[in-house]
Amino acid sequence: MFAKNLKYLRAKRGYDQQTFAEMIHRSVSTISEWESGKYTPKAGILADIANMFGVKLDDMMNKDLSKSTDNTVIEKTTNTMRKLHPERQQKVYTYAEKQLNEQQNPDNVVSLDEARAERNLDEPEFNVEVDGIVAAGYGAFNDDRDEPMDTVKIPDSAIPSHYDYCFKVVGDSMHPTYDDGEFVFVQKTQDVTNGMIAVVDIDDMTFIKKLIFEQDRLCLRSLNDDVDEETGERIYPDFYADDTDNIDVIGKVVGSYAFK
């Protein structure tokens, strides 16, 4: 069964015998002999090959992997991933790693009941005045920041000990750290540092962005790295402000809260 599985897995990955031989530092004739069933590799090499293809050694030796339902799912997933842009491939891989970690460490997976208990449903909530909106995309206009636009109830544990403003995020450009509809707490500061997440007014438009200081201009960077599927370019590219713009750093983000 090893010979048949080796040939199947090699072909499924798109490797010809020459390529596969180079990958495992063997000759093409050796690969041909393995796949014909003339010879079988030693145990250590068998384990390495099984690991390379992500299958169990026992399955590699005794199971027809070409007829495996599990293998069909893996093949479909792999084929789909090949069509994705690299950024989306990374997201699929990260999610798969998370699932594997939960499978291997079931004691670390929190049940729904445990999660509800951890949230402390009896925790007090306090009214928080919302001072305006901040755009995670292309800027938001706030007519009067001295007059709150709304009041929301937020759990005590989510409210920072010191903040000066609370803003509502509009847009997805700061996903996954700050999502559309989330509330961010902002503290005034004179210490504006490179890489800081801040709320900034530029020409009367308010943004929440990561600040990157360059030689003669300020780069405002989004955290969302999604790309356009047709062009391959970032949906939320960096944009810049310089001394020709009216720039006012309102403050740094010191906390956030999203309603579940």
N, C-alpha and C positions, 0 to 999 in steps of 0.2 A: 504493500500500500504506500510505502514511503516514496517509491519511484513515481507513482501516479500523482501523489500529492505535491511533490517537488515540482514536477512539470506544470501542474495546474497553478500553483501559487506563483511560480516564476512568471508564467505567461500573464496571469491576472495583474501582476504588478507592472507589466509592460517591459520586463527585462528579456533580452535575448540571452542565449547561453554565454556569449562573449562578455556581456555586461555583468551578468551574475557571477561568472568565473572571476572577473577582476574584483568584484566586491568582496569575495571571500578568499581571494588570493589562491585560487586553484586554476588548473588548466581547463580549457574547453573540453578536452577529451575526458577529463575526470567527471565533469558535469554530465556529459553524454552517457558515460558508463553508469552513473547514479540513476539517471532518468530511464535508462533501458532496463534497470534492475540487475545489471551484471555485478555491480558492487554496491555495498551500503557503507556510508561513512562510519567512523568510530563514534562512540557515545558523545564525546565532547563536542565534536563537529555537528552531530545531530542536534544537540541542545542549542548550539549557536544558530543553526538554520531555523529551528522552530521559533526561537526568540526573535530572529530577524523578521519573520512573517507574522509574529504576534499570535501564534497558536501554541497549544499544549503539545509537548513532545509525544505524549501517549496518543493524542489525536492524530498527530503527524504520521505515526507508525501504524495505527490500527483503524482509522476512520476515513471514509471517503469524503474529503472536505469539499469536493465539488458539488455534493448533494446536501451540504449542511445548510439548514435554515438560518442559523446564526451567521454563517458566512455570507449568505445572500443579503442580510441586513447590513453587514459591514461593507460589502461590495457596493450596495446602493449608496451608503453614506459616503464612502470614498469617492465614488463617481460624482456625487453632488458637490462635495468639497472642492474637487478639481475645477468646478465651474465658478467657484466663488473668488472674489478678490482676496488678496492676502490678509487684509484687515478682518474680513468676515471669516476666513479660515481660522484665524487666531481665536476668534470668539467661540467657534464651534469646538476647537481643541480645549479651550479653557473650561467650557461647560462639561465636556467629556471627562476632563481631569477631576472636576468637582464631583461628578457622579461616581467615578472610581474611588475617590477618597472616602465618600460616604459609604460606599459598598464595603471597603476594606476597614473602615472605622465606624461601625454602626453605633457604638456607644456615644459618638460625638454628634449624632443626628438628633436634633431636638424635636420631640413630638408636638403636635398642635396643642395638646393640653398643657405641656410644659411651657410652650411659648406664651400661651395666655397667662399662665401663672407668673412668668417672668415680667410680663408687661405691667403687672400690678394695676388691676382695673380700679382699685380704690384710690389711686394716686390723684391728688388735687390738681385741678386745672386753673389757669389764670388767664384773664383777658390780656391780650397783647395787641397794641395798636399797630396796624400795618401802615407804614409811612409812604408807600408807593410801590411801583413795580420796577423790576430790573430785567432787562432783556438778556437772555442767554443767546440771542441771535443778533439782530441788527439795530438794537437801541430802542429804548422806550422813553417817552416823554412824560415827565411828572410835573404837573402844573404848580403844585404847592406842597412841598415836603413838610412844611410846618403844620399842616392840617392832615390828620390821618385819613386814609381812604377807606379803612375798614377796621374792625376789631374781631379777633379770632381767639378761641380758647385753646391753649397749648399746655400740655402736661408740665408740671413743675420741673421734672428732671431734664426736659429738653430745652429749658430756658437758661442761657448763660448767666453767670453771676454778674457780669457787666457787659452791657451793650448799649449803643446809642440809637440804632435804627433797626427796624424789621421791615424787610422787603419781600414781596412775592415774586418768584421767578416765573418768567414767561418765555417759553421756547425750550428747545432740546439741545442747544449747542454745548451745554455744560454737563450733559449726561455722560457717564452714569453717576457722577458725584452729586450733581444738583439737577433735579428733574423739574419738568414743567409743573407749576402749581405748588412747588415746595417753598417754604418760608426760610429766609436766611437772616441771621442776626449779624449786624455790622457794628464794629467798634471804631470810633474815630482814632486816627493815629498819625503821628508825624514821622514815624519810622516806616517808610515805604521801602520794601525790600524786593529784590529780584526773585521772581517765582511766586510771589504772594498772590493769593486769590482775593480780589478786591472788587468793590463797587466804585465805578468811575463815571463821572460826568464828562462827556466830550461834546462841546458845542450844543449843550442843553439836552443831550440824549444820554440816558443812563444805561450802563452795561454792568454785567458781572463777568469778569474775565480773569485769566491768569496773566500777570504783568511780567513782561520780559523787556529789560532795559537794554537798548542797543546804543551805539555811539551818539547818534543825534536824533533818535526817535524812540517812541514807545510802541512795543508790539503787544497787541491784545490777542491772546490765544484762547481758543475754545478747547475744552477737554474731550469733546465728542470727535472721534477720529473716523466716523463713517465716511465712505466715499460714494460718489455717484457711480452706479453700475455701468453706465455707458461711457463716461469720460475717464473714470478712474481717479478723478480729482476729489479732494476733500469737499464735503458739503458745506462745512463751516471753516473756510480758510482763515489764516491769520490776517489781521488788518492793522494799520499803523496810524499813529498820531505823532505830530511833531510840533515845533514852536509856532506854527501857523494856526494851530488849533487851540481852543479854549479848554484846557484840561484841569479837572478838579477831582483828586482822589478822595472820595467820600470816607472810605475806611476799609479795613480788612474784615473778611468774613470770619467770625469766631464761633459760629454754630448754625445748625439748620434743623428744620423739622418738616416731615412730610406726613400728611394724614394717610393712614392705611385704608 
